[in-house]
Amino acid sequence: MVLNTVIALVPVLLFLVALIVMDTFKLARPATIAKALVWGVAAAVFCDLSYDVILHTGRFSDEALTRYVAPVIEETAKGVFIAYLLVRRRVGFPADGAIVGFAVGCGFALAENVQFLRALSTAGPMLWLVRGLGTAVLHGATTAIFAMVAKTGGDRRGVTNVVAYLPAWAIAIGIHSAFNHLLLPALAMTGLLLVALPVLVLLVFRHSERATREWIGAGLDLDVELLQLVQSDDFSFTRFGKYLNDLRGRFPGQVVVDMFCLLRVELELAIQAKAMLVARGAGLDVPVHPDAFAAFAEVEYLRKSIGRMGLLALRPLHVTTHRDEWHRYLLAAARGSGNATG
């Protein structure tokens, strides 16, 4: 029983720990990972209860439920939490999306395998090899893939809309359904899955880590240069200054002034967030300056003052980005963990 429990539960936990250790910039918060695990457990309980209801209807055979219905229900139940984080700008890059996604799948697999251990306590190790090395890794990998593909697709389209995540959702369901079809013998399918999916997740994760490092380094240099430009006496002669001056014909003068202030504050916050990530990448823990938290309230005030049309008018400047809200979330999270000066 001890051996069966270890085989059923430990491998997926070890892979999750490996992803967390590989997270150079510590993008995924421990609290978020914990919530993801809890969500995965709750999703497993929900799916188990829903299958009882579905089977009692008599409309689906056990085979149809396993091959087609279960992948849709389970990937949807797991993916809801990831979609929520993406919409709320709580995921900055595919790398942290992979960690949180795998954590959801890990929680789901742990709950599911505990149920199986109770029901089939006398089963041999062969079953738990399939469950622990195959099905458990499947649940984690499919949700991690969903998170990475959804985040990448959403960034490319420049939108935060659940509809943009449908291709990622379909991919996760397709992988899950293919596994449940048992196209190969159970052990062979487990071996293939154990090699293919973790390698795929790790390759995409590593690529995202490199892209994140490049984006942070180049972005920090650019933000510093732009902030110096905004604060200089020559700003009015730049493309940014001329564009803001042209907006005076469309918006009241005070609104244009607020636009300028918003650009400055967002740049300051972006610089502090990126500098904190650079320090984390070097193994240092840089505190967040307390002025950053006063800037959060200033940003909210300025955005309300500028209004929706004014914010749309600022988009051509490409100074503030879709990651501005994530920057604020990152700094606020650091403050919540006590990482602030004052």
Residue, then its C-alpha position, 0 to 999 in steps of 0.5 A: m500500500v505504501l509503494n502504491t501510494v508513492i507511485a500514485l502521488v509522488p511523480v506529479l508532485l516532483f515535476l511540479v517542484a522541478l518547475i517551481v525550482m526552474d522559475t528563475f524570476k519567481l513569477a508564480r507566487p506560492a499563494t497562487i500555486a496553493k490556490a491552484l492546487v486547491w482548485g484542482v482538488a475541487a475540480a476533481v470532486f466536481c467532475d466525480l459528482s458530475y459523472d454519477v449524474i451523467l451515467h444515471t441519465g443512460r445517454f452515454s456508455d462508459e466508453a463514450l464518457t471516458r473518451y469524449v465527455a470526461p476530457v471536455i468536462e475535466e479540461t474545462a473544470k481545470g482551465v476555468f481557474i487559469a482563464y480567470l488568472l489570465v483575464r485578471r492579468r495575474v499571469g505575466f508570461p507562459a512560464d508562470g502560466a505553466i507552473v500554475g497550470f501544472a499545479v491545477g492538474c497536480g491537485f486534480a490528479l492527487a484528489e483523483n488518485v486518492q479516490f482510486l487508492r481508497a477504492l482499489s487498495t488491493a490493486g497491484p503496482m502496475l495500475w499505479l504506474v499507469r495512474g501515477l506516471g501516466t494519468a497524473v502527469l497527463h492532468g498536469a501537462t494538459t493544463a500547463i499546455f493550455a495555460m502556455v498556449a492561451k497566454t501566448g495567443g492572448d498576447r499576440r492578439g493583444v486581447t484578454n478574452v475567454v474566446a481567445y483561449l478556445p484553441a488552447w482549450a481544444i488542444a488540451i481536450g485533444i491530448h486528453s481524449a487521445f490518451n483515453h482512447l488507449l491507442l497503445p497498450a496502457l504501459a506503452m501509452t504511459g511511457l509515451l506520455l511520460v516522455a512526450l508531454p513533460v519534454l514538451v512542457l519543459l521545452v516551451f518552459r525553457h523557451s519562455e524563460r529565455a524570452t522573459r529574460e530578454w524581454i525584461g533586460a531590453g524592456l528595462d533599458l527602453d523604459v529607463e530611456l523613455l522615462q528620461l525622455v519624458q522628464s526632459d525639457d525636449f519632450s515636447f519636440t519628440r514624437f510622443g510630445k507632438y502626439l500629446n500636443d495634437l490631442r489638445g484639439r480632441f480632449p480638454g487640456q487637463v485630460v491631456v496633462d493627466m495622459f502625460c502623468l499616466l505615461r510617467v507613472e506607468l513607466e516608473l512602475a514598469i521600471q521598478a517591476k522589471a528591476m525587481l525581476v532582474a534582481r530575482g534572476a540574480g538571486l537577490d531580493v530587492p525591496v519595493h519602494p513604498d512610493a510605488f503603492a501610492a502610485f497605484a492609487e494615482v494610476e487608478y485616479l488618472r485612468k478614470s480622469i482620462g476615460r475610455m476614449g482617452l485611453l484608446a487615444l494613448r494606444p498609438l504611443h505604445v508606452t503603456t502595455h498590456r503588462d502594466e496591470w501585471h506590473r502593479y500586481l507583481l509589486a503589490a504581491a511583493r508588498g504583501s509578502g513583506n518585501a517593501t521598504g519604509 
